[in-house]
């Protein structure tokens, strides 16, 4: 069974109907049908909230959170192991700390990261890391 980790870029692209939103929607449909597994880190959920609040206001951010809580994704709380794995990636690659959590979770779950963020290209060849660009 395929497993996917979604970063904030993918979720925001879907909400805003930006490039790649069809891919995100198709993957969420696949996950909802039980054909694949899907994950998102709580740190990336917070990132969706603050980006939405900053650009569109708190009310829209609350609506985004309500919708996101109904996605067929397992929410993974950032425990110490995930924090340290993210910190290790952040120390080696140029990426935001929130993106490091998505990357570390992808490795932990041996999944494929769903994103449009090209900074993840630098991780090509890393163990247990695959990326699907939207």
Secondary structure, DSSP 8 states (H G I E B T S, - for coil): -EEEEE-HHHHHHHHHT-TTHHHHHHHHHHHHTTSEEEEEEHHHHHHHHHHHHHHH-HHHHHHHHHHHTTSS-EEE---HHHHHHHHHHHHHSS--HHHHHHHHHHHHHT-EEEE--GGGGGGTT-TT-EEEE-
